[in-house]
């Protein structure tokens, strides 16, 4: 398992614009080999968000970043002034994994 995350600092008062941009996007992730899960997460601090994707492997993620679908998914971007600075990318390979039953609201 491989996890890719981008941390965003959203400008004060622009949180609804940021969330709407994610809701309205064409992601193409479900068409990508090795894609497992996506979540947009909101932190406790104002303007703190991360996009979080889980992949079968690092190679699957790299394949996504080199695909035409990736280019199409990232072509629009956010309106100017919504995000402060550049997102911070973080990448993790699994060392230990455990699973339990998937709650109905996560399926």
Steps between C-alpha positions, in 0.01 A plus 500: 500500500615853420351829623540836327388818676503868415458753781332827408474832683171655393451875530269610780142523380571294184439155650163458325662588163775246563259222594273581204796478264570146620134396488457627144822359355535211259741270682535196268646310798246219478631423150861468619662161562616464859283779641339401832355804680481881503404739781517875541564565867449821699726564799426660833680822407326747269597448137684169559405232245662191354414290198568137585521216248571134562658291225582133459864597449736792442523385136122535461518857634788588267303355209211731593726807512630421151157439347282712275223464761727668758565792264127540434414476872748774589438731204238722665656584832356725768394862450772750585527591866343181639825322590787673677830382353566157354363176644745289699525147359567205730543134399493184711559130436325262738705313756219336698132490407194377687139497389164472661146503369424803284230716663197564276571873475847433352391264223 
